[in-house]
């Protein structure tokens, strides 16, 4: 290679090397501030007098220095504490709140009217948004809607749509339950009955399943949204009509719940800093009760037995609430359960810290919060993905 060629090559290489060095320096200097909403309770009451020195925070078992702590009441910062030497932290994004209601309910409950009225009149504030997923479709209520219609009018319209969608969504269930009852009463052989019942019960099971991919997509969309994020999962206790002619392997197949993707849902919700609240409605659907009253065909035995099919889903959603710092409430009265969970969205701490030696390794990093002195019940997000 000629000398002149070498000189030209070196000069062409200098800008490339300089850019690489700048990229390296930028990566090293990257500062990431992690936000952790925390709720602290003692004897069932939210504790409001904690200081920055009361909190101990660990990431993957390594204690981290807390940069700032804010006490939030609805959309107001009631108190804030910062370490002067800490890296500049993110300011809390509380001007807007994103509420999402997911209704996995298959019988209309009049108490749902109280849920909507309470939310619109006592919870929702200017700047907030609401998205509602019914068994049939989704509705989005943004702040602009209140410039066109009064708040109560919007609430009434949404209540009507929710009622209509739940009744429509339940029609398939009612039809399938009735088919099971008729098959059991036929003169077919037990093998024929068993095969026909299993075909119908598989369809019923599919209707009861929760779409994990939709929940993960919801979490990923909310991750990009500004402000606080609160998702309420309303799930009604479900049963399946299990004829006595079914065999044990059939029961094992049918009485299950959410799939192994439950871990993916928890990770997605926690990573998006979503507070997930689980409202479990113990009141059974009316068509289940109707079928139960019809299943006794003799004094010695019942040909159909209603078996709970919601245990696994309850466990998965309860774990989801824990992993996101949310609450689980079980009640036959959906309005009472909702009011208890919604209180958690109105009182909490926001803790910020800068992870030591942060690396964008695309791995999930576990967060653990402790309070000095002990005796507290603490809820917070389980961690985040370093991306």
C-alpha positions in Angstrom: 0.0 0.0 0.0 1.4 3.4 -0.9 2.1 6.0 1.7 -0.4 8.5 0.3 -3.1 5.8 0.4 -2.4 5.0 4.0 -2.7 8.7 5.0 -6.1 9.0 3.3 -7.3 5.8 5.0 -6.3 7.2 8.4 -8.2 10.4 7.9 -11.3 8.6 6.7 -11.1 6.4 9.8 -10.8 9.2 12.3 -14.5 10.4 12.1 -15.7 6.8 12.4 -13.6 6.2 15.5 -14.7 9.5 17.0 -18.3 8.7 16.5 -17.8 5.3 18.1 -16.1 6.9 21.1 -18.9 9.3 21.5 -21.4 6.5 21.4 -19.4 4.6 24.0 -19.3 7.7 26.2 -23.0 8.3 25.8 -23.8 4.7 26.8 -21.6 4.9 29.9 -23.1 8.2 30.9 -26.7 7.1 30.6 -28.7 7.7 33.7 -31.9 5.9 34.3 -34.3 6.9 37.1 -36.7 4.1 38.1 -40.2 5.0 39.5 -41.8 2.7 42.0 -45.3 3.4 43.3 -45.6 2.1 46.8 -48.5 1.6 49.2 -47.9 1.0 52.9 -50.6 -0.2 55.3 -50.8 -1.0 59.0 -53.8 -2.6 60.5 -55.7 -1.9 57.3 -54.9 1.8 57.1 -52.7 3.6 54.7 -49.6 5.1 56.4 -49.0 8.8 55.5 -46.1 9.8 57.7 -43.2 7.9 56.3 -40.0 9.8 55.4 -37.3 9.0 52.8 -35.2 7.5 55.6 -37.9 4.9 56.4 -37.6 3.2 53.0 -35.1 0.5 52.1 -34.9 -0.4 48.4 -33.1 -3.4 46.9 -32.6 -4.3 43.2 -31.7 -8.0 42.6 -30.8 -8.2 46.3 -28.4 -5.2 46.2 -29.4 -2.2 48.3 -29.9 1.0 46.3 -29.8 4.7 47.3 -33.2 6.4 47.1 -33.1 9.7 45.2 -36.5 11.0 46.1 -39.8 10.1 47.7 -43.2 11.8 47.0 -46.4 11.3 48.9 -49.3 11.5 46.5 -53.0 12.2 47.2 -55.0 11.8 44.0 -53.2 14.3 41.7 -51.5 16.4 44.4 -48.0 16.1 45.8 -48.6 16.4 49.6 -44.9 16.0 50.6 -41.6 15.5 48.8 -38.1 14.7 50.0 -34.9 14.5 47.9 -31.2 13.9 48.5 -29.3 17.0 47.4 -26.4 15.0 46.0 -28.6 12.6 44.0 -28.7 12.6 40.3 -31.6 14.7 39.0 -34.7 12.6 39.1 -37.9 12.5 37.0 -40.7 14.7 38.3 -43.8 12.7 39.1 -46.3 12.5 36.2 -49.6 12.9 38.0 -51.4 15.5 35.9 -53.1 12.7 34.1 -54.2 9.3 35.1 -55.0 6.4 32.7 -57.8 4.1 34.0 -58.7 0.8 32.3 -61.6 -1.4 33.2 -61.6 -5.0 31.9 -64.9 -6.8 32.5 -64.8 -10.6 32.4 -68.4 -10.8 33.6 -71.1 -13.1 32.1 -74.2 -11.9 33.9 -75.3 -8.4 34.3 -75.1 -7.0 37.9 -77.2 -3.9 38.8 -74.4 -2.9 41.2 -72.3 -2.1 38.2 -74.3 1.1 37.9 -72.9 2.1 41.3 -69.4 1.3 40.1 -69.7 3.7 37.2 -71.5 6.4 39.1 -68.9 6.3 41.9 -66.0 6.5 39.4 -67.4 9.4 37.3 -68.5 11.4 40.3 -65.8 10.7 42.9 -62.7 9.5 41.1 -62.3 10.8 37.6 -60.8 14.3 37.4 -59.8 16.7 34.5 -56.9 15.2 32.5 -57.9 11.6 33.3 -58.9 9.0 30.6 -60.9 5.8 30.8 -61.0 2.8 28.6 -63.5 0.1 29.2 -63.3 -3.5 27.8 -66.6 -5.3 27.8 -67.1 -9.0 26.8 -68.0 -7.6 23.3 -66.0 -4.4 22.5 -63.9 -1.5 23.9 -64.9 2.1 24.7 -62.5 5.0 25.2 -63.6 8.1 27.2 -61.2 11.1 26.9 -61.3 14.5 28.5 -62.7 16.1 25.3 -65.9 14.1 25.7 -66.8 16.2 28.8 -66.7 19.3 26.6 -69.6 17.9 24.6 -71.7 16.1 27.2 -72.2 16.3 31.0 -70.3 13.8 33.0 -73.4 12.0 34.2 -74.8 11.7 30.7 -71.5 10.0 29.6 -71.7 7.7 32.7 -75.3 6.8 31.9 -74.5 6.0 28.2 -71.6 3.8 29.3 -73.7 1.9 31.8 -76.3 1.2 29.1 -73.6 -0.1 26.7 -72.0 -2.2 29.5 -75.3 -3.8 30.3 -76.1 -4.6 26.7 -72.7 -6.1 26.0 -72.7 -8.3 29.1 -76.1 -9.7 28.3 -75.1 -10.2 24.7 -71.8 -11.9 25.7 -73.7 -14.2 28.1 -76.1 -15.5 25.5 -73.7 -18.1 24.3 -73.1 -19.3 27.8 -76.8 -19.7 28.5 -77.3 -21.7 25.2 -74.4 -24.1 26.0 -75.6 -24.7 29.6 -79.0 -25.6 28.3 -77.6 -28.0 25.7 -75.7 -29.8 28.4 -78.9 -30.3 30.4 -80.7 -31.6 27.4 -78.0 -34.1 26.4 -77.9 -35.6 29.9 -81.7 -36.3 29.7 -81.5 -38.0 26.3 -81.7 -41.8 25.8 -78.2 -41.9 24.1 -75.5 -44.2 25.4 -73.2 -42.9 28.1 -70.3 -42.9 25.6 -72.3 -40.7 23.2 -73.4 -38.4 25.9 -69.8 -38.1 27.2 -68.4 -37.2 23.8 -71.2 -34.6 23.1 -70.9 -33.1 26.5 -67.1 -32.7 26.2 -67.4 -31.0 22.8 -69.8 -28.4 24.4 -67.8 -28.1 27.6 -64.6 -27.3 25.6 -66.4 -24.5 23.9 -67.6 -23.2 27.3 -64.1 -23.4 28.7 -62.8 -21.4 25.7 -65.4 -18.7 26.4 -64.3 -18.5 30.1 -60.6 -18.2 29.2 -58.9 -14.8 29.4 -56.9 -13.7 26.4 -53.3 -13.3 27.7 -52.0 -11.8 24.5 -54.6 -9.0 24.8 -53.5 -8.2 28.3 -49.8 -8.1 27.3 -50.7 -5.8 24.4 -52.6 -3.6 26.8 -49.6 -3.3 29.1 -47.2 -2.5 26.2 -49.6 0.3 25.0 -49.9 1.7 28.5 -46.1 1.8 28.9 -46.0 4.5 26.4 -48.7 6.6 28.0 -47.8 9.6 30.2 -49.1 9.8 33.8 -50.2 7.1 36.2 -51.7 3.9 35.0 -54.4 1.9 36.8 -56.0 -1.3 35.5 -59.1 -2.9 37.2 -59.8 -6.5 36.3 -63.4 -7.4 37.1 -63.8 -11.2 37.0 -66.9 -13.1 38.0 -66.7 -16.6 39.6 -67.3 -19.2 37.0 -68.4 -22.9 37.1 -68.8 -25.6 34.6 -71.7 -28.1 34.6 -69.9 -31.5 34.9 -72.1 -34.5 34.2 -71.4 -37.6 36.3 -70.8 -39.6 33.2 -67.5 -37.7 32.6 -64.2 -39.5 33.5 -61.4 -38.2 35.7 -59.2 -37.2 32.7 -62.1 -35.2 31.4 -62.3 -33.2 34.6 -58.6 -32.6 34.7 -58.8 -31.1 31.2 -61.7 -28.9 32.0 -61.0 -27.5 35.5 -58.0 -25.4 34.7 -57.3 -21.8 34.1 -55.0 -19.2 32.6 -52.1 -20.6 30.7 -48.4 -20.4 31.4 -48.4 -17.0 29.8 -49.5 -15.6 33.2 -45.8 -14.9 34.0 -45.6 -12.8 30.8 -48.6 -10.8 31.9 -47.1 -10.0 35.3 -43.8 -9.0 33.7 -45.4 -6.7 31.2 -47.6 -5.0 33.7 -44.8 -4.5 36.2 -42.4 -3.2 33.6 -45.0 -0.7 32.4 -45.4 0.6 36.0 -49.1 -0.3 36.0 -51.0 -0.8 39.2 -53.2 -3.8 38.5 -56.3 -4.2 40.8 -58.3 -7.4 40.9 -62.0 -7.3 41.7 -63.2 -10.9 42.1 -67.0 -11.2 42.1 -68.2 -14.2 44.1 -71.8 -13.9 43.0 -72.5 -16.7 40.6 -74.2 -16.0 37.2 -78.0 -16.5 37.3 -77.9 -19.1 34.5 -75.6 -21.2 36.7 -78.0 -21.0 39.5 -80.9 -21.8 37.2 -79.1 -24.9 36.0 -78.2 -26.0 39.5 -81.9 -26.0 40.4 -82.7 -28.2 37.4 -80.0 -30.8 37.9 -81.6 -33.0 40.6 -83.4 -35.8 38.8 -83.8 -38.1 41.8 -83.4 -38.2 45.5 -80.3 -40.4 45.4 -78.0 -38.6 42.9 -77.4 -35.5 40.8 -76.6 -36.1 37.2 -74.8 -32.7 36.8 -72.6 -31.0 39.3 -71.5 -27.4 39.1 -67.7 -27.3 39.6 -65.7 -24.1 40.2 -63.5 -23.4 37.1 -62.1 -20.0 38.2 -59.5 -21.1 40.8 -56.5 -20.9 38.5 -57.6 -17.6 37.0 -58.1 -16.2 40.5 -54.6 -17.2 41.5 -53.1 -15.7 38.3 -54.9 -12.3 38.7 -54.2 -12.2 42.4 -50.5 -12.7 41.7 -50.8 -10.0 39.0 -52.1 -7.5 41.6 -49.3 -8.3 44.0 -46.7 -8.0 41.2 -47.9 -4.5 40.3 -48.5 -3.1 43.7 -52.3 -3.3 43.4 -55.0 -4.9 45.5 -57.3 -7.9 45.3 -60.8 -7.6 46.7 -63.4 -10.5 46.7 -67.1 -9.8 47.3 -70.5 -10.6 46.1 -71.1 -6.8 46.0 -68.9 -5.5 43.1 -69.5 -1.9 44.1 -68.1 -2.4 47.6 -65.1 -4.3 46.2 -64.4 -1.6 43.6 -64.5 1.2 46.2 -61.9 -0.5 48.3 -59.5 -1.1 45.4 -59.9 2.4 43.9 -58.8 3.9 47.2 -55.4 2.5 46.4 -55.2 4.7 43.3 -55.6 7.8 45.4 -53.0 7.4 48.2 -49.5 6.2 47.5 -45.8 7.0 47.6 -43.7 7.5 44.5 -40.1 6.4 45.1 -37.3 7.1 42.6 -33.8 5.6 42.5 -30.9 5.3 40.0 -29.8 1.7 39.7 -26.1 1.1 40.3 -24.2 0.2 37.2 -27.3 0.2 35.0 -27.1 -1.9 31.8 -29.7 -2.3 29.1 -29.5 -6.1 29.2 -33.2 -6.6 28.4 -33.5 -8.7 31.6 -36.0 -8.4 34.4 -34.6 -6.8 37.5 -36.4 -7.6 40.8 -37.3 -4.7 43.2 -37.9 -5.2 46.9 -39.1 -2.5 49.3 -38.8 -2.7 53.1 -39.9 -0.3 55.8 -37.7 0.2 58.8 -39.4 -1.0 62.0 -41.5 -3.8 60.3 -45.1 -4.6 60.9 -46.3 -3.1 57.6 -48.0 -4.5 54.6 -46.3 -3.1 51.5 -47.4 -3.3 47.8 -45.3 -2.2 44.9 -44.2 -3.2 41.4 -42.1 -6.4 41.3 -39.5 -5.0 39.0 -38.6 -3.7 35.5 -37.0 -4.8 32.3 -33.8 -2.9 31.6 -34.3 -2.0 27.9 
